[in-house]
Amino acid sequence: MEDNFEFCLPNGFDNFPEGDFDAVRNLFFKMYRTFRKFEVDNLDNKRFNINKPDFQQEQDQTTLSSGGVKMQTEEGDVCVLYSKIKMIERVLEAYDELAINSVQKKVRRSEDIEYSQIYKYLDRAIYLKDNLNNDVIYVEAMDLPRSTVRYESTDLVNLYCYILDEIIEQLNSDVPDNIKARSQDIRFLAQRFKEDYLTSNQSIFGKDTFEETISILKEALDNIEKNTYYKDADYWGIYEAIEIFLYGEINPEQGDGEFWGVHGFSLIWEDMCNTYFFKEHPEEICYADTDIPLKGYHNSKREGEDKNRVGNRKANGGTAYWNQWVYCKTLRISNNSEKVAEKAEKFEWDELFCIEFDLNDRIVNLSSRYNEIEKLSKTSKIKILRRFIRPDLVLEAKATTVDYNFKEGKTIKIIDYKNLPLEFYKNKGLPKWTKKYKDDLVKQLTYEYALQKTHNISANEFFIPYYYEVVPSDPLGELELELNLKGITVFRANFFLIQTIYLEDNL
C-alpha cells in the first residue's frame, strides 16, 4: 500500500475524471458520509453486525483492522478501498469541550489574588499584627485557573480546531451534534492558528497547497510536543488525534494502525435508492423491501425510536439478516377476475409473493392465499414447501390512489437494485458471472410472473449505479437501450442525485 490515500471508485464510475483532484476529494468525503449514515441507521438491527468475519463476506458493515479494509461486491470482487478514513474518525471522536478547556486552562498556583475566594484560604493564611491597619491576613498563593506551562498547549488546541474545522467544511457540516453546536467556537480557534502559521489561501484539502500545509502542521505539532512540559491525559488525547491525522501513512503489512471501511456495498445502495423513492415518489410505492428511517417520518404501526422507520408490516419468511419489516400498501383483488377491482377482497402486497411447492405432486403454485393452504396442509397429508420472494420495489406506474386501494387498469413497475457495473450485463457470457447472471434473471422473472396474474406490468428493471458527466434530461437517469434481458431492462441510475437525497437527512 502506498503512502497516500487509496481510493477506488464505485461501480458505474468508468467515466469519472480520476485525475480531477477536487472531484476525487469531494467524492471521497461524500462516500465517507454515506458509510457513516448507513452505520448509524443500521447499527441496532441484524443488517449490521460489527467485527464478525464470517458475516462480512455477505453483508455491508464497518470494520476496523490493522490489515486494511476493502469494500467488496457480493461475489467477493473488490469494489472500493478506503484505508485511511480512520484518521478523520479520530479527529471527530477527540472533540471534547471539557478536555479542550482543560488543556487551555489548568488549576495551578498563582501569585495573583482573587479576593472573592479569600474565605477558602483562611486555614492557610498568615495572620499579622498591624497597629496601623488593624490585624491583616497574608495569603502567599492561590490555586487559580491559568494557562499551562507554556503557550504551546493553547497552540495544540488551536491546531486541533484548525484540522477539525477543515474536516467540517469538507463534510458539509454533516458531523456529530456536539461538534455542530460548537462550530463557531471551533472556527474562531482555527482562525487563530491560521493567522499565526498559514496564509489565507492554504488548506489541508487544497489541490495546490495541501502538501505545504501538512508540512507546516507537522512542524507546528513537533514544536508543541518539544516545548510543552506538562502533558496529561487530555493533552495526549488531542495530540494523538492530530498525530494520526498528519502521519496517517501507516503500513498495513506491519500492523501499525487501524483502517476503516465497509464490506460490500449492495445494502448501502439499496438504502440509498429506497430513500430516494420514499422522499421523491412516496405515493407511487406499492411495496418496498426496506425499513429505512426517514427524518420527520411518522409510522403509526411502530413505537418508540422506530416510529420514523417506514416498515409497516412484519415480513413473511426470510432470514435473520433480512429486513424484519417491509412496507406494503393495501389493495383489492376480485376473486373472479385477474385484474384489480374496487369492490373485492383486501390483500397486502407481500401476500402476492408467496410460492407454494406441493411436494407430493411436484406442482408449483403462485398463490396469495397462503394462510388457507397452511390450514389445508394441517388437516390433510399435503406436503407444502413455502417461500416468500421479495423484490426491492414495486411502483404504480401512474400514481393515483384512493384510500390506498388501487383502481382497475393501473400498471406497475418492478425494480431490483443491483450494485453491478454495466459491463456485467453486457458481458454476461463471462464464466465468472454466468451463475449470478442466470440467478438474477430467474428471480426477476419470478417476481413478474407472480404479479402478472393480478396486474398489468409496464416495466421490469435492474437499477444500477452510474456516473453521468452531463445530467440527462431525466435527472434520475436513463435506460440502457442496447440491453433487453428477456424483457428485463437495465436502468442507469444517477448515483450523485440519489446520494445527495440520501444524505439530506443528516444536514
FIBABA-779012 format. One line per field, with one value per residue (C-alpha): residue in three letters; x negated, y, z negated; residue number from 0. Coordinates in nm, 4 decimals, decimal comma. Example, Ala and Ser with C-alpha at 12.3 -4.5 7.8 and 13.67 -1.06 7.14 Angstrom:
residu <- [ALA SER]
px <- [-1,2300 -1,3670]
py <- [-0,4500 -0,1060]
pz <- [-0,7800 -0,7140]
num <- [0 1]
This chain:
residu <- [MET GLU ASP ASN PHE GLU PHE CYS LEU PRO ASN GLY PHE ASP ASN PHE PRO GLU GLY ASP PHE ASP ALA VAL ARG ASN LEU PHE PHE LYS MET TYR ARG THR PHE ARG LYS PHE GLU VAL ASP ASN LEU ASP ASN LYS ARG PHE ASN ILE ASN LYS PRO ASP PHE GLN GLN GLU GLN ASP GLN THR THR LEU SER SER GLY GLY VAL LYS MET GLN THR GLU GLU GLY ASP VAL CYS VAL LEU TYR SER LYS ILE LYS MET ILE GLU ARG VAL LEU GLU ALA TYR ASP GLU LEU ALA ILE ASN SER VAL GLN LYS LYS VAL ARG ARG SER GLU ASP ILE GLU TYR SER GLN ILE TYR LYS TYR LEU ASP ARG ALA ILE TYR LEU LYS ASP ASN LEU ASN ASN ASP VAL ILE TYR VAL GLU ALA MET ASP LEU PRO ARG SER THR VAL ARG TYR GLU SER THR ASP LEU VAL ASN LEU TYR CYS TYR ILE LEU ASP GLU ILE ILE GLU GLN LEU ASN SER ASP VAL PRO ASP ASN ILE LYS ALA ARG SER GLN ASP ILE ARG PHE LEU ALA GLN ARG PHE LYS GLU ASP TYR LEU THR SER ASN GLN SER ILE PHE GLY LYS ASP THR PHE GLU GLU THR ILE SER ILE LEU LYS GLU ALA LEU ASP ASN ILE GLU LYS ASN THR TYR TYR LYS ASP ALA ASP TYR TRP GLY ILE TYR GLU ALA ILE GLU ILE PHE LEU TYR GLY GLU ILE ASN PRO GLU GLN GLY ASP GLY GLU PHE TRP GLY VAL HIS GLY PHE SER LEU ILE TRP GLU ASP MET CYS ASN THR TYR PHE PHE LYS GLU HIS PRO GLU GLU ILE CYS TYR ALA ASP THR ASP ILE PRO LEU LYS GLY TYR HIS ASN SER LYS ARG GLU GLY GLU ASP LYS ASN ARG VAL GLY ASN ARG LYS ALA ASN GLY GLY THR ALA TYR TRP ASN GLN TRP VAL TYR CYS LYS THR LEU ARG ILE SER ASN ASN SER GLU LYS VAL ALA GLU LYS ALA GLU LYS PHE GLU TRP ASP GLU LEU PHE CYS ILE GLU PHE ASP LEU ASN ASP ARG ILE VAL ASN LEU SER SER ARG TYR ASN GLU ILE GLU LYS LEU SER LYS THR SER LYS ILE LYS ILE LEU ARG ARG PHE ILE ARG PRO ASP LEU VAL LEU GLU ALA LYS ALA THR THR VAL ASP TYR ASN PHE LYS GLU GLY LYS THR ILE LYS ILE ILE ASP TYR LYS ASN LEU PRO LEU GLU PHE TYR LYS ASN LYS GLY LEU PRO LYS TRP THR LYS LYS TYR LYS ASP ASP LEU VAL LYS GLN LEU THR TYR GLU TYR ALA LEU GLN LYS THR HIS ASN ILE SER ALA ASN GLU PHE PHE ILE PRO TYR TYR TYR GLU VAL VAL PRO SER ASP PRO LEU GLY GLU LEU GLU LEU GLU LEU ASN LEU LYS GLY ILE THR VAL PHE ARG ALA ASN PHE PHE LEU ILE GLN THR ILE TYR LEU GLU ASP ASN LEU]
px <- [0,0000 -0,1455 -0,1911 0,1105 0,4886 0,6233 0,9484 1,1183 1,4343 1,7822 1,9423 2,0623 1,7868 1,5938 1,6284 1,5353 1,2454 0,9926 0,7310 0,9512 0,8274 1,1359 1,3782 1,1990 1,1782 1,5481 1,6498 1,4214 1,5925 1,9419 1,8693 1,7459 2,0719 2,2669 2,0914 2,1425 2,5128 2,5574 2,3800 2,5948 2,9192 2,8481 2,6350 2,9173 3,0537 2,9458 2,8368 2,5354 2,3057 1,9723 1,6487 1,7824 1,5597 1,7961 2,0666 1,8583 1,8450 2,2221 2,3287 2,2263 2,0614 1,7963 1,4833 1,1530 0,8393 0,4652 0,4529 0,6616 1,0259 1,1790 1,5298 1,6431 1,9257 2,1460 1,9185 1,6101 1,4691 1,3012 1,5263 1,3824 1,0859 1,0842 0,7758 0,7336 1,0714 0,9963 0,7822 1,0955 1,2814 1,0179 1,0296 1,4088 1,4065 1,1380 1,3618 1,4417 1,5243 1,4175 1,0865 1,0137 1,0878 0,8757 0,5753 0,6214 0,6522 0,5243 0,5699 0,2184 0,0705 0,0755 -0,0601 0,2470 0,5159 0,8860 1,0423 1,3789 1,2005 1,0072 1,2503 1,1317 0,7733 0,8226 0,6723 0,3537 0,3245 0,0557 0,2111 0,0065 0,0277 0,0523 0,1135 0,1941 0,4315 0,5533 0,4859 0,4197 0,4156 0,1326 0,2059 -0,1129 0,0501 0,3927 0,4985 0,6494 0,7146 0,4332 0,2644 0,0421 -0,3370 -0,3837 -0,1696 -0,2211 0,0598 0,3027 0,1493 0,2255 0,5946 0,5842 0,4074 0,6645 0,9524 0,7984 0,7883 1,1390 1,2737 1,1250 1,2931 1,6274 1,6136 1,5424 1,8229 2,0639 2,1253 2,2512 2,0861 2,1973 2,4330 2,1841 1,9425 2,2128 2,3306 1,9792 1,8832 1,8490 1,6151 1,4119 1,3791 1,2694 0,9829 0,8998 0,8648 0,6186 0,3946 0,4240 0,3290 0,0166 -0,1083 0,0587 0,1504 0,5103 0,5097 0,3527 0,5704 0,5268 0,7509 0,6486 0,5116 0,2129 0,1460 0,2159 -0,1445 -0,2903 -0,0080 -0,0534 -0,4273 -0,3672 -0,1206 -0,3703 -0,6392 -0,3999 -0,2995 -0,6645 -0,7447 -0,4433 -0,5481 -0,9059 -0,8120 -0,5196 -0,6336 -0,3053 -0,1176 0,1848 0,4477 0,6428 0,3298 0,2417 0,5964 0,5857 0,2208 0,2703 0,5734 0,3660 0,0693 0,2766 0,4265 0,0927 -0,1092 0,1607 -0,0669 -0,0822 -0,1908 0,0878 -0,1596 -0,3304 -0,0030 -0,0879 0,2525 0,6262 0,8187 1,1863 1,4092 1,7190 1,7504 1,9907 2,1943 2,5215 2,7169 2,5923 2,7054 3,0456 3,0846 2,9770 3,2302 3,5152 3,4512 3,4740 3,8078 3,9664 3,8689 3,9394 4,2173 4,3860 4,7373 4,6216 4,4763 4,6879 4,4294 4,0722 3,8445 3,6972 3,7220 3,5136 3,5507 3,6575 3,6278 3,9729 4,1487 4,4268 4,5303 4,8392 4,7589 4,4314 4,3324 4,0508 3,7431 3,8813 4,1632 3,9512 3,8953 4,1056 4,1756 4,5455 4,5799 4,3825 4,2022 4,3089 4,0265 3,6691 3,3602 3,2392 3,0221 3,3109 3,5344 3,7780 4,0250 4,1383 4,3520 4,6880 4,9998 5,3386 5,5041 5,8250 5,8379 6,1543 6,1788 6,3472 6,1038 5,7332 5,7472 5,7689 6,1214 6,2554 6,5158 6,3124 6,1192 5,8435 5,4845 5,1452 4,8864 4,6490 4,9246 4,8819 4,5263 4,5923 4,4764 4,6015 4,4463 4,6710 4,4044 4,6394 4,7315 4,4307 4,6597 4,5503 4,8308 4,8046 5,0818 5,1655 5,3886 5,1048 5,2999 5,5729 5,3192 5,1448 5,4723 5,5339 5,1890 5,2500 5,5785 5,4633 5,1460 5,0469 4,6791 4,6186 4,2923 4,3469 4,1166 4,1722 3,9957 3,9121 3,8424 3,6795 3,9511 4,2887 4,4186 4,7532 4,6699 4,9218 4,9735 5,3431 5,4755 5,7990 5,7622 5,4598 5,6776 5,5806 5,8271 5,8657 5,6292 5,3322 4,9918 4,6930 4,3159 4,0857 3,7411 3,4494 3,1416 2,8145 2,4729 2,3121 2,1291 2,2961 2,0251 2,1775 2,4875 2,3046 2,0598 2,2959 2,1124 1,8011 1,7586 1,7187 2,0545 2,2644 2,4258 2,5146 2,6457 2,8803 2,9895 3,0736 3,2796 3,4730 3,5575 3,6642 3,8831 4,0376 4,1394 4,3033 4,4809 4,6176 4,7645 4,8884 5,1774 5,3300 5,1647 5,0521 4,6745 4,5301 4,1625 3,9237 3,5877 3,2426 3,1436 2,7642 2,5371 2,3944 2,1829 2,3058 2,0644 2,3689 2,7011 2,9556 3,2955 3,4453 3,2206 3,2743 3,1068 3,1651 3,2372 2,9549 3,1314 2,8881 2,9920 3,3112 3,2668 3,5720 3,7945 3,5908 3,4352 3,1292 3,1684 2,8513 2,9374 2,7719 2,5504 2,4838 2,8519 2,9505 2,6574 2,7475 3,1069 2,9791 2,7526 3,0098 3,1409 2,8084 2,7971]
py <- [0,0000 0,3369 0,6223 0,8145 0,7926 0,4743 0,5419 0,3031 0,4216 0,2685 0,0589 0,2564 0,5205 0,4280 0,7854 0,9557 1,2059 1,0252 1,2913 1,5738 1,6399 1,8321 1,5751 1,2852 1,4730 1,5623 1,2058 1,0718 1,2775 1,2098 0,8369 0,8714 1,0458 0,7731 0,4962 0,6751 0,7271 0,3617 0,2602 0,4873 0,3816 0,0084 -0,0285 -0,1770 -0,4269 -0,7578 -0,5931 -0,4512 -0,6649 -0,5351 -0,7334 -1,0770 -1,2087 -1,4889 -1,2301 -0,9740 -1,1505 -1,1248 -0,8022 -0,4373 -0,3241 -0,1015 -0,2836 -0,1958 -0,3936 -0,3473 -0,5215 -0,2731 -0,2881 -0,3436 -0,2926 -0,5984 -0,6977 -0,9910 -1,2156 -1,1100 -0,8838 -0,5733 -0,2725 0,0080 0,0513 0,3176 0,2680 0,5864 0,7311 0,6326 0,9462 1,1560 0,9425 1,0043 1,3809 1,3839 1,1493 1,3504 1,6562 1,7030 2,0525 1,9782 1,8295 2,1288 2,3695 2,1543 2,1803 2,5533 2,6238 2,4228 2,4992 2,5963 2,8001 3,1711 3,4810 3,6658 3,7279 3,6662 3,8494 3,6757 3,3448 3,4515 3,2759 2,9430 3,0119 3,1198 2,7946 2,8570 3,2305 3,4015 3,6347 3,9550 4,2153 4,5630 4,8525 5,0950 4,8816 4,6513 4,2795 4,1626 3,8274 3,7299 3,4649 3,3508 3,1870 3,0859 2,7971 2,9758 2,8843 2,9930 2,8806 2,5760 2,5842 2,7377 2,8861 2,5762 2,3890 2,6516 2,6202 2,2481 2,3252 2,5808 2,3310 2,0640 2,3047 2,4059 2,0448 1,9843 2,2965 2,1863 1,8455 2,0037 2,2105 1,9065 1,7099 1,9941 2,0235 1,6635 1,5988 1,4852 1,7234 1,8166 1,9409 2,1090 2,3040 2,4473 2,5011 2,8788 2,8397 2,5806 2,8149 3,1010 2,8947 2,7575 3,1106 3,1882 2,9068 3,0026 3,3642 3,2515 2,9785 2,9863 3,2136 3,2839 3,0504 2,7455 2,4441 2,0819 1,9726 2,2265 2,0879 2,3228 2,3761 2,0519 1,9243 2,2504 2,2885 1,9392 2,0014 2,3200 2,1419 1,8644 2,1163 2,3019 1,9796 1,8841 2,2215 2,1960 1,8488 1,9595 2,2734 2,1518 2,0021 1,9343 1,6649 1,4951 1,2584 1,5443 1,6700 1,3263 1,2604 1,5679 1,5207 1,1607 1,2532 1,5194 1,2866 1,0114 1,2638 1,4130 1,0911 0,8628 0,6976 0,3762 0,0402 -0,2215 -0,5047 -0,4119 -0,3850 -0,0375 0,1247 0,0896 0,1199 0,1985 0,0605 -0,1296 -0,4848 -0,4998 -0,2161 -0,3778 -0,2950 0,0633 0,1018 -0,0398 0,2093 0,4959 0,4043 0,3401 0,6746 0,8443 0,6844 0,7399 1,1061 1,1815 0,9359 0,8112 0,7880 0,5581 0,2916 -0,0243 -0,2464 -0,1943 -0,4473 -0,1925 -0,0480 0,2660 0,5546 0,8917 1,2263 1,3575 1,0333 0,9120 0,5467 0,4663 0,0940 0,1359 0,2509 0,4425 0,5160 0,3040 0,5489 0,7118 0,3819 0,3104 -0,0612 -0,1089 -0,4868 -0,7758 -0,9594 -1,3115 -1,5635 -1,4635 -1,4992 -1,3114 -1,0955 -0,9696 -0,6750 -0,7856 -0,5229 -0,4315 -0,1515 -0,2517 -0,0797 -0,2467 -0,3444 -0,5162 -0,8154 -0,9698 -1,3487 -1,3650 -1,1506 -1,1285 -0,7519 -0,5266 -0,4200 -0,1663 -0,3982 -0,7026 -0,8760 -0,6857 -0,8006 -0,6789 -0,6572 -0,9080 -1,1702 -1,1717 -1,3028 -1,6424 -1,9512 -2,2954 -2,6225 -2,9286 -3,1864 -3,4803 -3,3770 -3,1537 -2,8694 -2,5087 -2,2677 -1,8916 -1,8095 -1,5232 -1,7367 -1,8940 -1,8903 -2,1097 -2,3565 -2,3712 -2,4732 -2,7291 -2,8812 -2,9283 -3,1118 -3,3262 -3,5039 -3,2467 -3,1553 -2,7941 -2,6059 -2,2319 -1,9475 -1,5739 -1,3845 -1,0217 -0,7725 -0,4498 -0,2170 -0,2191 0,1125 0,2075 0,3442 0,6283 0,7160 0,7673 0,6059 0,6202 0,5213 0,3091 0,0950 0,0645 0,1049 -0,1346 -0,0952 0,0580 -0,0681 -0,1382 -0,1340 -0,3884 -0,2644 -0,4578 -0,2656 -0,4127 -0,2868 -0,4039 -0,2388 -0,2117 -0,4433 -0,7267 -0,7293 -0,6604 -0,9475 -1,1999 -1,4804 -1,4488 -1,7628 -1,5803 -1,4050 -1,6768 -1,8189 -1,4846 -1,3536 -1,6512 -1,6403 -1,2700 -1,3196 -1,6121 -1,4129 -1,1064 -1,3063 -1,4859 -1,1516 -1,0634 -1,3994 -1,3619 -1,0193 -1,0572 -1,2724 -0,9624 -0,6626 -0,5179 -0,4799 -0,1850 -0,2429 -0,4802 -0,3160 -0,3727 -0,0447 0,0036 0,2919 0,5138 0,8288 1,0909 1,3519 1,5513 1,5173 1,3550 1,5012 1,2791 1,3654 1,0185 0,8503 0,6609 0,3113 0,1224 0,0883 -0,1699 -0,4256 -0,6273 -0,9299 -1,1468 -0,8436 -0,7008 -0,3595 -0,2029 0,1477 0,3542 0,5484 0,8831 0,7952 1,1540 1,2527 0,9510 1,0031 1,3697 1,2821 1,0066 1,2455 1,5248 1,3803 1,4481 1,8194]
pz <- [0,0000 0,0985 -0,1453 -0,0239 -0,0058 0,1517 0,3332 0,5734 0,7442 0,7016 0,9739 1,2727 1,2499 1,5641 1,6959 1,3689 1,4040 1,1834 1,2432 1,1137 0,7587 0,6469 0,7906 0,6223 0,2905 0,2971 0,3802 0,1063 -0,1637 -0,0299 -0,0377 -0,3952 -0,4922 -0,3133 -0,5093 -0,8390 -0,7741 -0,6830 -1,0021 -1,2210 -1,0518 -1,0817 -1,3937 -1,6017 -1,3530 -1,2029 -0,8768 -1,0526 -1,2650 -1,3865 -1,3587 -1,2702 -0,9902 -0,8903 -0,8278 -0,6444 -0,3099 -0,2666 -0,4331 -0,4476 -0,7685 -0,9082 -1,0173 -1,1785 -1,1188 -1,1002 -0,7643 -0,5702 -0,4718 -0,1301 -0,0014 0,1920 0,4168 0,3236 0,5292 0,3358 0,6070 0,4684 0,5232 0,3134 0,0807 -0,1878 -0,4007 -0,5975 -0,6859 -1,0454 -1,0613 -1,0188 -1,2721 -1,5368 -1,4883 -1,5254 -1,8227 -2,0021 -2,0310 -2,3979 -2,5133 -2,8709 -2,7600 -2,5376 -2,8214 -3,0489 -2,8176 -2,7727 -3,1425 -3,4360 -3,8050 -3,9189 -4,1955 -4,1177 -4,2887 -4,1714 -4,4318 -4,3771 -4,6728 -4,6354 -4,7067 -5,0188 -5,2532 -5,1089 -5,2231 -5,5837 -5,7096 -5,5063 -5,5769 -5,7831 -6,0398 -6,1017 -6,3727 -6,2265 -6,4659 -6,1872 -5,9745 -6,2468 -6,2011 -5,8420 -5,6617 -5,4251 -5,1546 -4,9821 -4,6764 -4,5468 -4,3212 -4,0235 -3,6576 -3,4312 -3,1119 -3,1463 -3,1472 -2,8022 -2,5281 -2,3164 -2,4927 -2,3724 -2,0264 -2,0390 -2,0832 -1,8009 -1,5725 -1,6527 -1,5900 -1,2565 -1,1371 -1,2721 -1,1006 -0,7674 -0,8039 -0,8998 -0,5805 -0,3630 -0,5302 -0,4625 -0,8416 -0,8483 -1,1860 -1,5343 -1,7151 -1,9882 -1,7213 -1,5148 -1,8224 -1,8761 -1,5129 -1,5565 -1,8554 -1,6647 -1,3672 -1,5940 -1,7410 -1,3947 -1,2637 -1,5424 -1,4290 -1,0649 -1,1381 -1,3271 -1,0922 -0,7479 -0,4625 -0,3696 -0,0682 -0,2353 -0,3105 -0,4100 -0,1246 0,1390 0,4643 0,4806 0,1100 -0,0762 -0,0757 -0,2047 -0,4594 -0,6002 -0,6278 -0,8289 -1,0570 -1,1230 -1,2120 -1,4429 -1,6174 -1,6623 -1,8230 -2,0514 -2,1654 -2,2368 -2,4274 -2,6346 -2,9619 -3,1382 -2,9462 -3,0987 -2,9547 -2,7960 -2,6219 -2,4851 -2,3645 -2,1409 -2,0445 -1,9276 -1,7161 -1,5406 -1,5012 -1,3412 -1,1008 -0,9991 -0,9965 -0,8593 -0,6058 -0,8063 -0,6712 -0,6980 -0,6467 -0,9713 -1,1603 -1,2861 -1,2687 -1,2222 -0,8977 -0,8465 -0,5752 -0,4712 -0,3394 -0,0484 0,0953 0,2021 -0,1136 -0,1128 0,2485 0,1520 -0,1326 0,0918 0,3602 0,1185 -0,0492 0,2897 0,3803 0,0384 0,0474 0,4127 0,5096 0,1889 0,3363 0,6156 0,3856 0,3568 0,1912 0,0704 -0,0942 -0,3325 -0,6794 -0,6398 -0,8856 -0,7464 -0,9185 -1,0097 -0,9109 -1,1428 -1,1337 -1,3414 -1,3259 -1,5175 -1,8642 -2,0315 -1,8239 -1,5359 -1,4616 -1,1943 -1,0090 -0,7008 -0,7573 -0,8381 -0,8157 -0,9621 -0,6861 -0,5958 -0,5831 -0,5206 -0,7352 -1,0382 -0,8135 -0,6032 -0,6906 -0,9588 -0,8400 -0,4886 -0,3507 -0,1985 -0,0814 -0,0820 0,2455 0,3558 0,5870 0,7293 0,6997 1,0396 1,2318 1,2825 1,2609 0,9583 0,8771 0,6293 0,4749 0,3987 0,1256 -0,0558 -0,0322 -0,1448 0,1289 -0,0247 -0,0058 0,3705 0,3355 0,1816 0,3748 0,2657 0,3764 0,3485 0,2702 0,3411 0,6943 0,7575 0,8519 0,8154 0,7283 0,7040 0,4617 0,2320 0,0115 -0,1822 -0,5084 -0,3614 -0,2177 -0,5529 -0,7175 -0,4437 -0,4846 -0,8566 -0,8072 -0,5166 -0,4146 -0,1569 -0,1892 -0,1048 -0,0909 -0,1038 -0,0088 -0,0042 0,2712 0,2072 0,4876 0,3789 0,5030 0,6785 0,8110 0,9524 1,2962 1,2663 0,9037 0,8287 0,5136 0,3213 -0,0451 0,0505 0,2819 0,6466 0,9314 1,2208 1,5099 1,3296 1,4357 1,2128 1,2416 1,0718 0,9678 0,8240 0,7108 0,8346 0,7305 1,0512 1,3388 1,6772 1,8078 1,6044 1,8241 2,1483 2,0903 1,9377 2,1119 1,8979 1,6829 1,3501 1,3962 1,5594 1,2443 1,0872 1,4174 1,4545 1,0902 1,1109 1,4265 1,2778 0,9641 1,1580 1,3969 1,0989 0,9495 1,2776 1,3030 0,9509 1,0203 1,3763 1,2538 1,0921 1,2571 1,5867 1,5726 1,7618 1,6801 1,5070 1,4290 1,2871 1,1194 1,1281 1,0112 1,2824 1,3062 1,5567 1,6874 1,8030 1,6209 1,8596 1,9455 1,6772 1,3770 1,2275 1,5247 1,8474 1,9736 2,1428 2,4773 2,6123 2,3490 2,3204 2,0950 2,1650 2,1169 1,8273 1,8874 1,7227 1,5788 1,5290 1,2117 1,1404 0,8424 0,7321 0,7358 0,5266 0,2894 0,2393 0,1462 -0,0849 -0,2770 -0,3160 -0,6452 -0,8149 -0,7335]
num <- [0 1 2 3 4 5 6 7 8 9 10 11 12 13 14 15 16 17 18 19 20 21 22 23 24 25 26 27 28 29 30 31 32 33 34 35 36 37 38 39 40 41 42 43 44 45 46 47 48 49 50 51 52 53 54 55 56 57 58 59 60 61 62 63 64 65 66 67 68 69 70 71 72 73 74 75 76 77 78 79 80 81 82 83 84 85 86 87 88 89 90 91 92 93 94 95 96 97 98 99 100 101 102 103 104 105 106 107 108 109 110 111 112 113 114 115 116 117 118 119 120 121 122 123 124 125 126 127 128 129 130 131 132 133 134 135 136 137 138 139 140 141 142 143 144 145 146 147 148 149 150 151 152 153 154 155 156 157 158 159 160 161 162 163 164 165 166 167 168 169 170 171 172 173 174 175 176 177 178 179 180 181 182 183 184 185 186 187 188 189 190 191 192 193 194 195 196 197 198 199 200 201 202 203 204 205 206 207 208 209 210 211 212 213 214 215 216 217 218 219 220 221 222 223 224 225 226 227 228 229 230 231 232 233 234 235 236 237 238 239 240 241 242 243 244 245 246 247 248 249 250 251 252 253 254 255 256 257 258 259 260 261 262 263 264 265 266 267 268 269 270 271 272 273 274 275 276 277 278 279 280 281 282 283 284 285 286 287 288 289 290 291 292 293 294 295 296 297 298 299 300 301 302 303 304 305 306 307 308 309 310 311 312 313 314 315 316 317 318 319 320 321 322 323 324 325 326 327 328 329 330 331 332 333 334 335 336 337 338 339 340 341 342 343 344 345 346 347 348 349 350 351 352 353 354 355 356 357 358 359 360 361 362 363 364 365 366 367 368 369 370 371 372 373 374 375 376 377 378 379 380 381 382 383 384 385 386 387 388 389 390 391 392 393 394 395 396 397 398 399 400 401 402 403 404 405 406 407 408 409 410 411 412 413 414 415 416 417 418 419 420 421 422 423 424 425 426 427 428 429 430 431 432 433 434 435 436 437 438 439 440 441 442 443 444 445 446 447 448 449 450 451 452 453 454 455 456 457 458 459 460 461 462 463 464 465 466 467 468 469 470 471 472 473 474 475 476 477 478 479 480 481 482 483 484 485 486 487 488 489 490 491 492 493 494 495 496 497 498 499 500 501 502 503 504 505 506]
